[in-house]
Amino acid sequence: MSPDLWQRGCEQLATELSEQQFNTWIRALPDADLREDGADGIVAQVRVPNRFKLDWIRSQYAGRIEGILSDLAGMAVRLELVLAARGPAPGGASPGYQPTTGPVRVAALLNGQALASSTSVRPGGQGRPSADGTGQADVNGRPAGLPPMPAHHLPPAANSHKLNTALTFDTLVPGRANQMARTAALHVAGAPGVMYNPLFIYGGVGLGKTHLIHAVGNSLLRDKPNARVLYLHAEQFISDVVKNYQRKTFDELKAKYHSLDLLLIDDVQFFAGKERTQEEFFNAFEALLAKRAHIIMTSDTYPKGLVDIDTRLTSRFEAGLTVAIEPPELEMRVAILMRKSLAEGTEMPEDVAFFVAKNVRANVRELEGALRKVLAYSRFSHKDINIGLAREALKDLLSIQNRQISVENIQKTVADFYKIKIADMYSKKRPASIAKPRQIAMYLAKEMTQKSLPEIGELFGGRDHTTVLHAVRKIGGDRTKDSELNQQLHVLEQTLKG
């Protein structure tokens, strides 16, 4: 086993990566600890300083590093990434390492296995794995056996962060629908105040926006227990402004919000029309950015789509990174069902998970509601979970899903949404402001009714079925590439389903 194997591997990797990539992710890593792995293999263990860096190296470079090292060594080399110890913990104990070896397997996602060992997400919260890999942690996510951290040693904001400790990266099922938002959130958690500030996450109800921002807060507090973190809903900020306005105590308001390290605020669309609230939030926003504190916001729409919000605010919302969370795809919905079912102590058969996932498409919240119904029905009836039982448990939901939605209702809903006249759905007008909503209505008519293409064409002013087919294909194709359009379609579908 050559002692300079790691150095030679890094030299070769440096020729394959850009200088910026190599300097950012690889150069600062310590030399690997090499050990034999059976008769004909080597393990190269590398200690990584933080979870975000570990996750990124694992997902982007681990495979290539293993390939280079194996070629140089003339035998199989397995890369093992571990978290470097952060130094002695109270009482003399030290956190140890948490290994991760290779990419996340789809099987691990679908069988409900905990992902703490195969992803770099940050466990934390009651009942979650601890940093020492033992799987035992106290309510603050600290390893079992360590003395509890005295509450009076923490600053007030850390004691009253209002975070739900169960909402962590570990409990968030990753997928295409939340991939970009999750990656950005992990980056912020690993290096707050550096990039993507502010981070603006938007999407429909029940898609996981709140879960994601809680995960960032829990992650930061795990790394920096003294960090001043606060989560709140926009309505709570409004309430604070009103209270301090009545008492003329705006210095208290500033003391509360301007001193934070991380502000997590949900549903900023609720600021609409509230001028004094917007003024105070603008002041807090500017103060936090000036001190390199991080701000993460959620909304039901992208910044330019917010109504009755001062342009000073919306322009600042867009100054960082704006990312969407989309409705989960089928495989992600199945993974969510199976993971959450196991968390409830019951294993859901895969065919049942697919049945439920195919019939509940709107959002994660509705998916969880459907799961609870199926599990409760199984327990109360003392029957095993199968498709028949799921169909019976969800019969009310399925009857609503299968009710007839008229083309006329689709036309009215789409026209209202895009602020055009219903008559424009039948007219021969072709400006983009009318043509695209009309195509969207045709697409929804095909997706949500039993009408044939010729029948739909007839209801849209006697258009040929080829016109309808073109609209269906165009909107369907654009939906996969345009997250804003996908979000609008999601809202329309939810509205039509009542």
C-alpha positions as CSV (number, residue, x, y, z in Angstrom):
1,M,0.0,0.0,0.0
2,S,1.7,3.2,-1.2
3,P,1.7,5.9,1.6
4,D,1.5,8.7,-1.0
5,L,-1.6,7.2,-2.8
6,W,-3.8,10.0,-1.6
7,Q,-1.4,12.8,-2.7
8,R,-1.0,11.2,-6.1
9,G,-4.7,10.8,-6.5
10,C,-5.3,14.5,-5.6
11,E,-2.6,15.5,-8.2
12,Q,-4.5,13.6,-10.9
13,L,-7.9,15.0,-9.8
14,A,-6.5,18.5,-9.9
15,T,-5.8,18.0,-13.7
16,E,-9.5,16.9,-14.2
17,L,-11.2,19.7,-12.2
18,S,-11.3,23.4,-12.6
19,E,-8.9,25.3,-10.3
20,Q,-11.9,26.8,-8.5
21,Q,-13.5,23.4,-7.9
22,F,-10.3,21.7,-6.7
23,N,-9.4,24.6,-4.4
24,T,-12.9,24.8,-3.0
25,W,-13.7,21.1,-2.3
26,I,-10.5,19.0,-2.4
27,R,-7.3,21.0,-1.6
28,A,-8.1,21.7,2.0
29,L,-8.9,18.1,2.9
30,P,-6.4,16.3,5.2
31,D,-4.6,13.2,3.9
32,A,-6.6,10.1,3.8
33,D,-6.1,7.4,6.4
34,L,-5.4,4.2,4.4
35,R,-6.2,0.7,5.7
36,E,-6.6,-2.7,4.2
37,D,-10.1,-3.8,3.4
38,G,-10.0,-7.6,3.1
39,A,-7.4,-9.4,1.0
40,D,-7.6,-7.3,-2.1
41,G,-8.9,-3.9,-1.2
42,I,-8.2,-0.6,0.5
43,V,-10.3,1.9,2.5
44,A,-9.3,5.5,2.2
45,Q,-10.9,7.4,5.1
46,V,-11.1,11.2,4.8
47,R,-12.2,13.5,7.5
48,V,-14.4,16.4,6.3
49,P,-14.9,19.5,8.4
50,N,-18.7,19.9,7.9
51,R,-21.8,18.1,6.7
52,F,-22.4,20.3,3.7
53,K,-19.0,19.8,2.3
54,L,-19.2,16.1,3.0
55,D,-22.5,15.8,1.2
56,W,-21.2,17.8,-1.8
57,I,-18.0,15.7,-2.1
58,R,-20.0,12.5,-1.8
59,S,-22.5,13.4,-4.5
60,Q,-20.1,15.2,-6.9
61,Y,-16.7,13.7,-6.6
62,A,-16.7,10.4,-4.6
63,G,-17.1,8.1,-7.6
64,R,-14.3,9.8,-9.5
65,I,-12.0,9.8,-6.5
66,E,-12.5,6.1,-6.0
67,G,-11.8,5.4,-9.6
68,I,-8.6,7.4,-9.6
69,L,-7.3,5.8,-6.4
70,S,-8.2,2.3,-7.6
71,D,-6.3,2.8,-10.9
72,L,-3.2,4.1,-9.1
73,A,-3.3,1.4,-6.4
74,G,-4.0,-1.5,-8.9
75,M,-6.8,-2.7,-6.6
76,A,-10.2,-1.6,-5.4
77,V,-10.2,1.5,-3.2
78,R,-13.3,2.5,-1.2
79,L,-13.7,6.1,-0.1
80,E,-15.1,6.6,3.3
81,L,-16.0,10.2,4.2
82,V,-16.4,10.9,7.9
83,L,-17.1,14.1,9.9
84,A,-14.0,15.4,11.7
85,A,-14.4,15.7,15.4
86,R,-15.1,19.2,16.6
87,G,-12.9,18.8,19.7
88,P,-13.7,17.7,23.3
89,A,-17.3,18.0,24.4
90,P,-18.4,18.8,27.9
91,G,-17.4,16.0,30.3
92,G,-14.4,14.9,28.2
93,A,-16.4,13.0,25.6
94,S,-15.9,13.8,21.9
95,P,-18.4,13.4,19.2
96,G,-16.6,10.9,17.0
97,Y,-17.3,10.4,13.3
98,Q,-20.3,9.7,11.2
99,P,-19.3,7.7,8.0
100,T,-20.9,7.8,4.7
101,T,-19.9,5.5,1.9
102,G,-21.1,6.1,-1.6
103,P,-24.3,7.4,-3.2
104,V,-27.8,7.1,-1.9
105,R,-29.5,4.0,-3.3
106,V,-33.0,4.2,-4.6
107,A,-33.8,1.1,-2.6
108,A,-32.8,2.9,0.6
109,L,-35.2,5.7,-0.3
110,L,-38.1,3.3,-1.0
111,N,-37.7,0.9,1.8
112,G,-37.8,3.6,4.4
113,Q,-34.3,3.1,5.8
114,A,-32.9,6.1,7.7
115,L,-30.7,8.1,5.4
116,A,-28.4,9.5,8.0
117,S,-25.6,7.1,7.1
118,S,-25.9,7.4,3.3
119,T,-26.6,11.1,2.9
120,S,-25.0,14.1,4.5
121,V,-28.2,15.5,5.9
122,R,-28.0,16.8,9.4
123,P,-29.8,14.7,12.0
124,G,-31.2,16.6,14.9
125,G,-34.2,16.8,17.2
126,Q,-36.0,14.4,19.5
127,G,-35.6,10.8,18.6
128,R,-33.1,11.5,15.8
129,P,-29.6,9.9,15.4
130,S,-26.9,11.7,17.3
131,A,-23.6,13.1,15.9
132,D,-21.7,10.2,17.3
133,G,-23.5,7.7,15.1
134,T,-25.0,5.7,18.0
135,G,-28.5,6.6,17.1
136,Q,-29.1,7.9,20.6
137,A,-29.6,11.6,21.3
138,D,-31.3,13.8,23.8
139,V,-34.1,16.3,22.9
140,N,-31.5,18.8,21.7
141,G,-29.8,16.2,19.3
142,R,-26.8,15.9,21.6
143,P,-25.2,12.5,22.0
144,A,-26.5,10.4,24.8
145,G,-24.3,10.2,27.8
146,L,-23.1,13.8,27.6
147,P,-24.1,16.2,30.4
148,P,-27.1,18.3,29.4
149,M,-26.3,21.8,28.3
150,P,-27.6,24.3,30.9
151,A,-30.4,26.4,29.5
152,H,-29.0,29.6,31.2
153,H,-25.8,29.3,29.1
154,L,-27.8,29.9,26.0
155,P,-28.8,33.4,24.8
156,P,-32.5,34.2,24.8
157,A,-33.0,33.8,21.1
158,A,-31.5,30.3,21.1
159,N,-33.8,29.2,23.9
160,S,-36.9,30.6,22.1
161,H,-36.1,29.7,18.5
162,K,-39.6,28.1,18.1
163,L,-38.2,25.4,15.8
164,N,-39.8,22.0,15.5
165,T,-36.9,19.7,16.3
166,A,-38.5,16.8,14.3
167,L,-38.2,18.7,11.1
168,T,-34.7,18.0,10.0
169,F,-32.9,17.2,6.7
170,D,-32.9,13.6,7.9
171,T,-36.7,13.5,7.9
172,L,-37.1,15.3,4.6
173,V,-37.5,12.9,1.7
174,P,-35.3,14.2,-1.2
175,G,-36.5,14.1,-4.8
176,R,-36.5,16.1,-8.0
177,A,-39.4,18.3,-6.7
178,N,-37.3,19.7,-3.9
179,Q,-33.7,19.0,-5.1
180,M,-32.6,22.6,-5.8
181,A,-34.3,24.0,-2.7
182,R,-32.8,21.3,-0.5
183,T,-29.3,21.8,-2.0
184,A,-29.5,25.6,-1.4
185,A,-30.8,25.0,2.1
186,L,-27.9,22.6,2.9
187,H,-25.5,25.2,1.6
188,V,-26.9,27.9,3.9
189,A,-26.9,25.5,6.8
190,G,-23.2,24.8,6.2
191,A,-22.1,28.3,5.6
192,P,-24.8,30.9,6.8
193,G,-24.3,34.4,5.6
194,V,-22.0,33.6,2.8
195,M,-24.1,32.8,-0.3
196,Y,-27.8,32.7,-1.2
197,N,-28.7,35.5,1.1
198,P,-31.6,35.9,1.3
199,L,-32.9,32.5,0.3
200,F,-36.5,32.8,-1.0
201,I,-38.4,29.4,-1.3
202,Y,-41.8,29.4,-2.9
203,G,-44.4,26.8,-3.8
204,G,-48.0,25.6,-3.1
205,V,-49.4,24.5,0.2
206,G,-48.1,21.3,1.8
207,L,-45.0,20.8,-0.3
208,G,-42.4,21.0,2.4
209,K,-41.3,24.7,2.5
210,T,-41.8,24.9,6.3
211,H,-40.0,21.6,6.8
212,L,-37.0,22.8,4.9
213,I,-36.5,26.1,6.8
214,H,-36.9,24.3,10.1
215,A,-34.2,21.9,8.9
216,V,-31.8,24.8,8.3
217,G,-32.5,26.2,11.8
218,N,-32.0,22.8,13.5
219,S,-28.9,22.2,11.5
220,L,-27.3,25.5,12.4
221,L,-28.1,25.1,16.1
222,R,-26.6,21.7,16.1
223,D,-23.3,23.1,14.7
224,K,-23.5,26.3,16.7
225,P,-25.6,25.9,19.8
226,N,-25.2,29.6,20.7
227,A,-26.5,30.9,17.4
228,R,-29.4,33.3,17.6
229,V,-32.1,31.6,15.5
230,L,-35.7,32.5,15.2
231,Y,-38.5,30.8,13.2
232,L,-41.9,32.5,12.9
233,H,-44.9,32.8,10.7
234,A,-45.4,36.2,8.9
235,E,-48.6,36.7,11.0
236,Q,-46.5,36.6,14.2
237,F,-44.2,39.4,12.9
238,I,-47.3,41.4,12.0
239,S,-48.6,40.8,15.6
240,D,-45.3,42.0,17.0
241,V,-45.4,45.2,14.9
242,V,-48.9,45.9,16.1
243,K,-48.1,45.3,19.7
244,N,-45.0,47.5,19.6
245,Y,-46.8,50.2,17.7
246,Q,-49.5,50.3,20.4
247,R,-46.9,50.5,23.2
248,K,-44.5,52.8,21.3
249,T,-41.7,50.3,22.0
250,F,-40.1,49.8,18.6
251,D,-36.6,49.6,20.3
252,E,-37.8,46.3,21.7
253,L,-38.8,45.1,18.2
254,K,-35.4,46.0,16.8
255,A,-33.6,44.4,19.7
256,K,-35.5,41.2,19.0
257,Y,-35.0,40.9,15.3
258,H,-31.9,42.9,14.4
259,S,-29.6,40.8,16.6
260,L,-30.4,37.4,15.0
261,D,-28.0,35.2,13.2
262,L,-30.7,33.4,11.2
263,L,-34.3,34.6,10.6
264,L,-36.7,32.0,9.2
265,I,-40.0,33.5,8.2
266,D,-43.0,31.6,6.7
267,D,-45.6,33.0,4.2
268,V,-44.4,36.5,3.6
269,Q,-47.3,37.0,1.2
270,F,-49.3,37.8,4.4
271,F,-47.4,41.2,4.5
272,A,-49.6,42.3,1.6
273,G,-51.2,45.7,2.2
274,K,-49.6,46.2,5.7
275,E,-47.4,49.2,5.2
276,R,-46.0,49.6,8.7
277,T,-45.2,45.9,8.9
278,Q,-43.4,46.1,5.6
279,E,-41.5,49.1,6.8
280,E,-40.3,47.3,9.9
281,F,-39.5,44.2,8.0
282,F,-37.5,46.2,5.6
283,N,-35.5,47.7,8.5
284,A,-34.9,44.3,10.0
285,F,-33.9,42.9,6.6
286,E,-31.3,45.6,6.0
287,A,-29.9,45.3,9.5
288,L,-29.5,41.5,9.3
289,L,-27.9,41.6,5.8
290,A,-25.5,44.4,7.0
291,K,-24.2,42.1,9.8
292,R,-24.1,39.1,7.5
293,A,-26.9,37.3,9.2
294,H,-29.0,35.0,7.0
295,I,-32.6,35.4,6.1
296,I,-34.8,32.6,4.6
297,M,-38.3,33.2,3.6
298,T,-41.2,31.2,2.1
299,S,-44.1,32.3,0.0
300,D,-46.9,30.8,-2.1
301,T,-45.5,32.6,-5.1
302,Y,-42.3,34.0,-6.5
303,P,-41.3,37.6,-5.5
304,K,-42.6,39.4,-8.6
305,G,-45.9,37.6,-8.1
306,L,-46.5,39.1,-4.7
307,V,-49.3,41.7,-4.6
308,D,-49.4,44.8,-2.4
309,I,-45.8,44.4,-1.3
310,D,-43.5,47.3,-1.6
311,T,-41.1,47.0,-4.5
312,R,-38.2,47.8,-2.2
313,L,-38.9,44.5,-0.5
314,T,-39.6,42.4,-3.5
315,S,-36.4,43.6,-5.2
316,R,-34.4,42.6,-2.1
317,F,-36.2,39.2,-2.0
318,E,-34.9,38.6,-5.5
319,A,-31.3,39.8,-4.7
320,G,-30.3,36.4,-3.3
321,L,-31.6,33.0,-4.6
322,T,-35.2,32.2,-5.4
323,V,-36.0,28.5,-5.7
324,A,-39.3,26.6,-6.1
325,I,-40.5,23.5,-4.4
326,E,-42.8,21.6,-6.8
327,P,-45.4,18.9,-6.3
328,P,-43.6,15.6,-5.7
329,E,-43.3,13.2,-8.5
330,L,-44.8,9.6,-8.2
331,E,-41.6,7.9,-7.0
332,M,-41.1,10.6,-4.4
333,R,-44.7,10.3,-3.2
334,V,-44.2,6.5,-2.8
335,A,-41.0,7.1,-0.9
336,I,-42.7,9.5,1.4
337,L,-45.5,7.1,2.1
338,M,-43.2,4.2,2.9
339,R,-40.9,6.3,5.0
340,K,-43.7,7.8,7.1
341,S,-45.5,4.5,7.4
342,L,-42.4,3.0,8.9
343,A,-42.1,5.9,11.3
344,E,-45.6,5.0,12.5
345,G,-44.4,1.5,13.2
346,T,-46.2,-0.1,10.2
347,E,-44.7,-1.3,6.9
348,M,-46.8,-0.4,3.9
349,P,-46.6,-2.8,0.9
350,E,-45.1,-1.2,-2.2
351,D,-48.1,-1.9,-4.4
352,V,-50.3,-0.1,-1.8
353,A,-48.0,2.9,-1.7
354,F,-48.1,3.2,-5.5
355,F,-51.9,3.0,-5.4
356,V,-52.2,5.7,-2.8
357,A,-49.5,7.9,-4.5
358,K,-51.2,7.6,-7.9
359,N,-54.5,8.8,-6.4
360,V,-53.2,11.6,-4.1
361,R,-51.1,14.0,-6.2
362,A,-51.7,17.4,-4.7
363,N,-49.1,17.8,-2.0
364,V,-47.3,16.1,0.9
365,R,-49.8,17.2,3.5
366,E,-52.7,15.4,1.7
367,L,-50.5,12.4,1.2
368,E,-49.8,12.2,4.9
369,G,-53.6,12.6,5.6
370,A,-54.3,9.7,3.2
371,L,-51.6,7.6,4.9
372,R,-53.2,8.2,8.4
373,K,-56.6,7.2,7.1
374,V,-55.2,3.9,5.7
375,L,-53.2,3.1,8.9
376,A,-56.2,3.9,11.1
377,Y,-58.6,1.8,9.0
378,S,-56.1,-1.1,9.2
379,R,-55.8,-0.8,13.0
380,F,-59.5,-0.4,13.7
381,S,-60.6,-3.2,11.4
382,H,-57.6,-5.5,12.4
383,K,-56.9,-6.2,8.7
384,D,-53.7,-6.3,6.8
385,I,-52.9,-3.3,4.6
386,N,-53.6,-4.1,0.9
387,I,-55.0,-2.2,-2.1
388,G,-58.6,-3.3,-1.2
389,L,-58.3,-1.9,2.3
390,A,-56.7,1.3,1.0
391,R,-59.5,1.7,-1.5
392,E,-62.1,1.3,1.2
393,A,-60.3,3.7,3.6
394,L,-60.0,6.4,1.0
395,K,-63.4,5.9,-0.7
396,D,-64.5,9.4,0.1
397,L,-61.3,11.0,-1.2
398,L,-61.4,8.8,-4.3
399,S,-65.0,9.8,-5.1
400,I,-64.0,13.4,-4.9
401,Q,-61.0,12.8,-7.1
402,N,-63.2,11.0,-9.7
403,R,-66.1,13.5,-9.8
404,Q,-66.7,15.1,-13.1
405,I,-65.0,18.4,-13.7
406,S,-66.6,20.3,-16.5
407,V,-64.8,22.0,-19.3
408,E,-66.8,25.1,-18.7
409,N,-65.6,25.2,-15.1
410,I,-62.0,24.8,-16.3
411,Q,-62.5,27.7,-18.7
412,K,-63.9,30.0,-16.0
413,T,-61.2,29.0,-13.5
414,V,-58.4,29.6,-15.9
415,A,-59.9,32.8,-17.2
416,D,-60.2,34.2,-13.6
417,F,-56.6,33.1,-12.8
418,Y,-55.1,34.9,-15.8
419,K,-57.5,37.8,-15.7
420,I,-59.0,37.4,-19.2
421,K,-62.6,37.1,-20.3
422,I,-64.3,33.7,-20.6
423,A,-65.3,34.7,-24.1
424,D,-61.6,34.8,-25.0
425,M,-61.6,31.0,-24.6
426,Y,-63.8,30.7,-27.6
427,S,-62.5,33.6,-29.6
428,K,-60.1,33.6,-32.5
429,K,-57.8,36.2,-30.8
430,R,-54.2,35.1,-30.7
431,P,-52.1,37.4,-28.6
432,A,-49.9,35.5,-26.1
433,S,-51.8,36.9,-23.1
434,I,-54.9,35.0,-24.4
435,A,-53.5,32.2,-26.4
436,K,-51.4,30.7,-23.6
437,P,-54.2,30.6,-21.0
438,R,-56.5,29.1,-23.7
439,Q,-53.8,26.3,-24.3
440,I,-53.6,25.8,-20.5
441,A,-57.4,25.4,-20.3
442,M,-57.3,22.8,-23.2
443,Y,-54.5,20.9,-21.5
444,L,-56.4,20.8,-18.2
445,A,-59.6,19.8,-20.0
446,K,-57.7,16.8,-21.5
447,E,-56.1,15.9,-18.2
448,M,-59.1,16.3,-15.9
449,T,-62.1,15.3,-17.9
450,Q,-63.2,12.4,-20.0
451,K,-63.8,14.5,-23.1
452,S,-62.2,13.5,-26.4
453,L,-59.9,15.9,-28.3
454,P,-62.7,16.8,-30.9
455,E,-65.2,17.4,-28.1
456,I,-62.8,19.7,-26.3
457,G,-62.1,21.5,-29.6
458,E,-65.8,22.1,-30.1
459,L,-66.1,23.6,-26.6
460,F,-63.3,26.0,-27.4
461,G,-65.0,27.8,-30.3
462,G,-65.1,24.9,-32.8
463,R,-61.4,24.3,-33.0
464,D,-59.9,21.3,-34.8
465,H,-58.7,18.4,-32.6
466,T,-55.2,18.9,-33.9
467,T,-55.2,22.4,-32.3
468,V,-56.1,20.8,-29.0
469,L,-53.5,18.1,-29.4
470,H,-50.8,20.7,-30.0
471,A,-51.9,22.7,-26.9
472,V,-51.8,19.5,-24.8
473,R,-48.3,18.5,-26.0
474,K,-46.9,22.1,-25.7
475,I,-48.2,22.8,-22.2
476,G,-47.3,19.2,-21.0
477,G,-43.8,19.7,-22.3
478,D,-43.3,23.2,-21.0
479,R,-44.5,22.1,-17.6
480,T,-41.5,19.8,-17.1
481,K,-39.1,22.6,-17.9
482,D,-40.8,25.7,-16.5
483,S,-41.1,25.6,-12.7
484,E,-43.3,28.8,-12.7
485,L,-45.7,27.3,-15.2
486,N,-45.8,24.0,-13.2
487,Q,-46.6,25.9,-10.0
488,Q,-49.5,27.8,-11.8
489,L,-50.9,24.5,-13.1
490,H,-50.6,23.0,-9.6
491,V,-52.6,25.9,-8.2
492,L,-55.3,25.6,-10.9
493,E,-55.6,21.8,-10.4
494,Q,-56.0,22.2,-6.6
495,T,-58.7,24.9,-7.2
496,L,-60.6,22.7,-9.7
497,K,-60.5,19.7,-7.3
498,G,-62.1,21.9,-4.7
